Amino acid sequence: MRTRKSSAFGFTLIEILVVTIIIAVLLTLVIAGIRFARIQARDSKRMTDVKQVQAALELYFNRNNSYPSMLVAGQLFGDGSGDDVMVPYNPKPSNDGICASGAEYIYITSSVGYLLGYCLGMNSGVVSAGNHYVTPVNQAVESGNDSYTKLLVHMHGASGNTTFIDSSSVGNVLTNYNSVAYSSAQSLYNGTSGKFNGTNQYLRLPYSSNFNLSSGDWTIDAWFNSNSFASSQAIISKDKNGLNYDWSLLLLNTTTIALYTAGTSQNLTVTVPAMVPGQWYHLAYIRSGTSDYIYLNGVSYGSKVMSITNNSQDYITIGCNGWNNPNTFFNGYIDELRVSKGIARWTANFTPPSLPY
């Protein structure tokens, strides 16, 4: 008698593992595709938002022969003629692609012009990823945000907001310590500037080679408005302990401004006309060739040949010295702070910028 063998079919362990791996790969691809699709959707909304705001601004100008003096996200904007629009917020999450976390749209307006800023997380057709800016076609703007710009902090946002962003193409991430905030108490553009309390508030960003100023031309410039000149205060610095300076830009008193480097062994210290609390001043530190210069309100007050050092472990701080032992805090308001590498923006006396970069 023959014995019939029963045949049973099943999956081996290897086959199950192979199927599992294939499913995992497919899921990864699907999830990545969904993520990219969502970024593209948010980027599309960003471009649409800015176009709508620009159209509303131009309509406002046509009816009023000027632009509004202020534009804030969440504000109902218009002239009451029935075409009012809600000024949009940046879609969340904002840290798409190379865009910084917490980044908001930039709205800078005055009666004669405007600058709208936004960041795209991905390339979109002919529009590349990164920061973009929109201005009126006939508006004269400062051509100061370019490939040389390694840090640009506009200090513009809703009063009380504490999220600061770098508007340069680099997109440095700024960390806020002790709630530096936008304030409407003093401003040059768009109704706000960055307010520092002179006690413990500052912004910090990590080192990169963009802040190695030991060779080549460079420019650091900013607007400042100090509440007091009773003690030394730092605008921007790259050092630790407030002593080991690679470079530190200091207001020493009402008539003295300095650039310190090489620890404390080298400095360029200049005497300027007496500065007054509550007044805006434009400050520029420039390396051209082998010489360093200090300009206040477009006037050069001294120069010196110095060797700028570079310690790659030193963070950059805005509003104080010493990233690991903060001190020499700035007391007042800062606006349009910019670091440019590879260019001396000015090599003779100049008229300070009248528009944001």
C-alpha positions as CSV (number, residue, x, y, z in Angstrom):
1,M,0.0,0.0,0.0
2,R,1.3,3.4,-0.9
3,T,1.4,6.2,1.6
4,R,0.2,9.5,0.2
5,K,2.3,12.4,1.3
6,S,0.5,15.5,2.1
7,S,2.0,18.7,0.8
8,A,1.8,21.9,2.9
9,F,3.0,25.2,1.7
10,G,4.3,28.0,4.0
11,F,6.7,30.9,4.2
12,T,10.3,30.3,5.4
13,L,11.9,32.6,7.9
14,I,14.1,34.1,5.1
15,E,11.1,34.8,2.9
16,I,9.3,36.6,5.8
17,L,12.4,38.7,6.5
18,V,12.6,39.6,2.8
19,V,9.0,40.6,2.6
20,T,9.4,42.6,5.9
21,I,12.4,44.5,4.5
22,I,10.5,45.3,1.2
23,I,7.5,46.6,3.2
24,A,9.8,48.8,5.4
25,V,11.6,50.2,2.3
26,L,8.3,51.0,0.7
27,L,7.0,52.7,3.9
28,T,10.1,54.8,4.1
29,L,9.7,55.9,0.5
30,V,6.0,56.7,1.1
31,I,6.7,58.7,4.3
32,A,9.6,60.6,2.6
33,G,7.3,61.3,-0.3
34,I,4.6,62.6,2.0
35,R,7.1,64.8,3.9
36,F,8.4,66.3,0.6
37,A,4.8,66.8,-0.6
38,R,3.9,68.7,2.6
39,I,7.0,70.9,2.4
40,Q,6.1,71.7,-1.2
41,A,2.6,72.5,-0.2
42,R,3.8,74.9,2.6
43,D,6.3,76.5,0.2
44,S,3.5,77.0,-2.4
45,K,1.4,78.7,0.3
46,R,4.4,80.9,1.3
47,M,4.8,82.1,-2.3
48,T,1.0,82.7,-2.6
49,D,0.9,84.5,0.7
50,V,3.6,86.9,-0.2
51,K,2.1,87.6,-3.7
52,Q,-1.3,88.4,-2.0
53,V,0.3,90.8,0.5
54,Q,2.3,92.5,-2.2
55,A,-0.8,92.9,-4.3
56,A,-2.6,94.4,-1.3
57,L,0.3,96.8,-0.6
58,E,0.3,98.0,-4.2
59,L,-3.5,98.5,-4.2
60,Y,-3.1,100.4,-0.9
61,F,-0.4,102.6,-2.5
62,N,-2.6,103.3,-5.6
63,R,-5.4,104.6,-3.4
64,N,-3.3,106.4,-0.8
65,N,-0.1,107.4,-2.6
66,S,1.9,105.8,0.2
67,Y,2.5,102.4,1.9
68,P,1.3,101.6,5.4
69,S,3.8,102.4,8.1
70,M,3.5,99.0,9.8
71,L,2.5,95.5,8.8
72,V,2.1,92.7,11.4
73,A,1.1,89.0,11.0
74,G,-2.5,88.5,12.1
75,Q,-3.4,92.2,11.4
76,L,-6.4,93.0,9.1
77,F,-4.8,95.2,6.5
78,G,-6.4,97.6,4.1
79,D,-8.1,101.0,3.9
80,G,-11.6,99.9,4.7
81,S,-12.7,99.9,1.1
82,G,-13.8,96.3,1.1
83,D,-10.5,94.7,-0.1
84,D,-9.0,94.2,3.3
85,V,-6.9,91.0,3.8
86,M,-5.5,89.3,6.9
87,V,-1.8,89.5,7.0
88,P,-0.7,85.8,7.1
89,Y,1.6,83.9,9.4
90,N,4.3,81.5,8.1
91,P,2.9,78.0,7.8
92,K,4.0,75.6,10.5
93,P,6.4,73.9,11.0
94,S,8.6,76.7,9.8
95,N,11.9,74.7,9.8
96,D,11.4,73.2,6.4
97,G,14.6,72.2,4.6
98,I,17.2,74.9,5.3
99,C,14.8,77.3,6.9
100,A,15.4,78.1,10.6
101,S,13.0,76.9,13.2
102,G,10.6,79.6,14.4
103,A,11.1,81.7,11.3
104,E,8.3,84.1,10.4
105,Y,7.6,86.1,7.4
106,I,9.4,89.4,7.4
107,Y,7.2,92.5,7.0
108,I,9.2,95.8,6.7
109,T,7.2,98.8,5.5
110,S,7.5,102.5,5.3
111,S,5.5,105.2,3.5
112,V,7.8,104.9,0.5
113,G,8.5,101.2,0.2
114,Y,8.5,97.7,1.7
115,L,10.4,94.5,2.0
116,L,8.7,91.2,2.4
117,G,10.8,88.2,3.4
118,Y,10.1,84.5,3.4
119,C,12.0,81.2,3.3
120,L,11.4,78.2,1.0
121,G,12.4,74.7,2.3
122,M,12.9,73.2,-1.2
123,N,13.6,74.3,-4.8
124,S,10.4,75.1,-6.5
125,G,10.7,75.4,-10.2
126,V,13.0,78.3,-11.0
127,V,12.8,79.5,-7.4
128,S,15.6,78.1,-5.2
129,A,15.4,77.0,-1.6
130,G,16.4,79.6,1.0
131,N,15.6,83.2,1.9
132,H,13.8,85.4,-0.6
133,Y,12.8,89.1,-0.5
134,V,10.1,91.1,-2.4
135,T,10.2,94.8,-2.9
136,P,8.3,97.3,-5.1
137,V,9.6,97.3,-8.7
138,N,10.5,101.0,-8.5
139,Q,11.8,101.0,-4.9
140,A,15.4,101.9,-4.3
141,V,16.7,99.3,-1.8
142,E,20.1,98.8,-0.1
143,S,21.9,96.0,-2.0
144,G,23.4,94.7,1.2
145,N,22.0,91.1,1.5
146,D,24.2,89.3,-1.0
147,S,26.7,86.4,-1.3
148,Y,29.1,88.3,1.1
149,T,26.5,88.5,3.8
150,K,27.1,85.8,6.4
151,L,24.7,87.1,9.1
152,L,21.8,89.6,8.8
153,V,19.4,90.1,11.7
154,H,16.7,92.6,10.8
155,M,15.3,92.8,14.4
156,H,11.8,93.3,13.1
157,G,8.7,91.5,14.3
158,A,5.6,91.7,16.4
159,S,6.4,93.7,19.6
160,G,7.1,91.2,22.5
161,N,8.0,88.3,20.1
162,T,11.3,86.6,21.0
163,T,12.0,84.7,17.8
164,F,15.0,86.2,16.0
165,I,16.2,84.9,12.6
166,D,19.2,85.3,10.3
167,S,17.9,86.6,7.0
168,S,21.2,85.9,5.1
169,S,21.4,83.0,2.8
170,V,23.4,81.1,5.4
171,G,20.5,80.9,7.8
172,N,22.4,80.8,11.1
173,V,20.3,79.6,14.0
174,L,20.0,82.2,16.8
175,T,19.5,81.1,20.4
176,N,17.8,83.6,22.6
177,Y,18.9,83.9,26.2
178,N,16.6,85.5,28.8
179,S,14.0,86.7,26.3
180,V,15.5,89.4,24.1
181,A,12.4,90.7,22.4
182,Y,11.2,92.9,19.6
183,S,10.1,96.3,21.0
184,S,8.1,99.1,19.5
185,A,9.6,101.6,22.0
186,Q,12.4,102.4,19.5
187,S,12.6,101.6,15.8
188,L,14.1,102.5,12.4
189,Y,12.0,100.3,10.2
190,N,8.6,98.6,10.5
191,G,8.0,99.9,14.0
192,T,10.2,97.6,16.1
193,S,13.9,96.8,16.9
194,G,15.7,94.3,19.2
195,K,15.6,95.3,22.8
196,F,18.4,94.2,25.2
197,N,18.0,94.9,28.9
198,G,21.7,95.4,29.8
199,T,21.6,92.8,32.5
200,N,21.4,89.3,31.2
201,Q,19.8,89.3,27.7
202,Y,21.7,88.2,24.6
203,L,21.5,86.2,21.4
204,R,24.0,83.4,20.5
205,L,25.0,81.5,17.4
206,P,27.5,78.7,16.8
207,Y,30.9,79.2,15.2
208,S,31.4,78.6,11.5
209,S,34.2,79.5,9.2
210,N,32.1,82.5,8.1
211,F,33.1,84.2,11.3
212,N,36.9,83.6,10.9
213,L,38.0,87.2,10.3
214,S,41.7,86.5,10.6
215,S,42.3,87.2,6.9
216,G,40.8,89.0,4.0
217,D,38.4,91.9,3.9
218,W,35.3,92.0,6.0
219,T,32.6,94.4,7.4
220,I,30.5,94.3,10.6
221,D,27.8,97.0,10.8
222,A,24.7,97.7,12.8
223,W,22.4,100.4,14.0
224,F,22.3,100.9,17.8
225,N,20.4,103.1,20.3
226,S,21.7,102.8,23.8
227,N,19.8,103.7,27.0
228,S,23.0,104.5,28.8
229,F,26.8,104.9,28.2
230,A,27.6,104.6,31.9
231,S,29.5,101.3,31.5
232,S,31.1,99.3,28.7
233,Q,28.8,97.3,26.5
234,A,29.3,94.9,23.6
235,I,27.3,95.0,20.3
236,I,28.7,91.7,18.9
237,S,31.5,89.5,20.0
238,K,33.5,86.3,19.3
239,D,35.3,85.4,22.6
240,K,35.1,83.4,25.8
241,N,35.1,84.6,29.4
242,G,34.9,88.2,28.1
243,L,38.7,88.3,27.9
244,N,40.0,85.9,25.2
245,Y,38.8,88.0,22.3
246,D,39.0,86.9,18.7
247,W,37.0,90.1,18.0
248,S,34.7,92.2,20.1
249,L,33.0,95.4,19.1
250,L,32.6,97.6,22.2
251,L,31.1,100.9,23.3
252,L,33.3,102.0,26.2
253,N,31.6,105.3,27.1
254,T,29.9,108.3,25.4
255,T,33.0,109.2,23.4
256,T,34.9,105.9,23.0
257,I,34.4,102.9,20.7
258,A,36.8,100.0,20.4
259,L,37.6,96.7,18.5
260,Y,39.5,94.2,20.7
261,T,41.3,91.1,19.3
262,A,44.2,88.7,20.1
263,G,43.0,88.1,23.6
264,T,43.4,91.6,25.1
265,S,46.8,92.4,23.6
266,Q,45.5,94.3,20.5
267,N,42.8,96.9,20.1
268,L,41.7,99.8,17.9
269,T,40.2,102.5,20.2
270,V,38.9,105.7,18.8
271,T,37.4,108.9,20.1
272,V,34.0,110.0,18.6
273,P,31.7,112.9,19.2
274,A,29.7,112.4,22.4
275,M,26.9,109.9,21.9
276,V,23.5,110.6,23.4
277,P,21.2,108.0,25.0
278,G,18.0,107.5,23.0
279,Q,19.5,108.3,19.6
280,W,20.2,106.0,16.7
281,Y,23.8,105.6,15.5
282,H,25.2,103.6,12.6
283,L,28.4,101.7,13.5
284,A,30.7,100.0,11.1
285,Y,33.9,98.0,11.7
286,I,35.8,97.3,8.5
287,R,38.9,95.4,7.4
288,S,40.3,96.7,4.1
289,G,43.6,95.3,3.1
290,T,45.7,95.0,6.2
291,S,44.0,97.9,8.2
292,D,41.0,97.9,10.4
293,Y,38.7,100.9,10.6
294,I,35.9,102.2,12.8
295,Y,33.1,104.3,11.3
296,L,30.3,106.1,13.2
297,N,27.5,107.5,11.2
298,G,29.6,107.0,8.1
299,V,32.6,108.9,9.3
300,S,36.0,107.2,9.9
301,Y,37.5,107.9,13.3
302,G,40.6,105.8,13.2
303,S,42.4,102.8,11.7
304,K,45.1,100.4,12.7
305,V,47.0,97.3,11.4
306,M,46.1,94.4,13.6
307,S,46.2,90.6,13.5
308,I,42.7,89.2,14.1
309,T,42.8,85.8,15.9
310,N,40.5,82.8,15.4
311,N,39.5,80.2,18.0
312,S,37.0,77.9,16.3
313,Q,35.4,77.0,19.7
314,D,34.2,80.5,20.4
315,Y,30.5,81.2,19.8
316,I,29.3,84.5,18.5
317,T,27.2,86.6,20.9
318,I,25.0,89.6,20.1
319,G,24.5,92.0,23.0
320,C,27.3,90.8,25.3
321,N,30.8,89.4,25.6
322,G,31.8,85.9,26.6
323,W,29.6,83.1,25.4
324,N,30.5,80.8,28.4
325,N,30.6,83.7,31.0
326,P,28.3,86.4,29.6
327,N,29.2,90.0,30.6
328,T,29.4,93.5,29.3
329,F,25.7,93.4,28.3
330,F,24.3,95.9,25.9
331,N,21.5,98.2,27.2
332,G,19.3,99.4,24.5
333,Y,18.1,98.7,21.0
334,I,19.9,97.1,18.0
335,D,18.7,96.9,14.3
336,E,20.0,95.7,11.0
337,L,23.0,93.9,12.3
338,R,25.1,92.4,9.5
339,V,28.4,90.5,9.2
340,S,30.0,90.5,5.7
341,K,33.0,88.4,4.7
342,G,35.2,89.0,1.7
343,I,34.3,92.6,1.2
344,A,35.0,96.0,2.7
345,R,31.6,97.6,2.3
346,W,33.0,101.1,2.6
347,T,36.5,102.4,2.1
348,A,35.8,106.1,2.6
349,N,33.3,108.3,4.5
350,F,29.7,107.4,3.5
351,T,26.1,108.1,4.0
352,P,24.6,105.5,6.4
353,P,21.9,103.2,4.8
354,S,18.4,104.7,4.8
355,L,16.6,101.4,4.1
356,P,16.9,97.9,5.5
357,Y,19.2,95.5,3.6
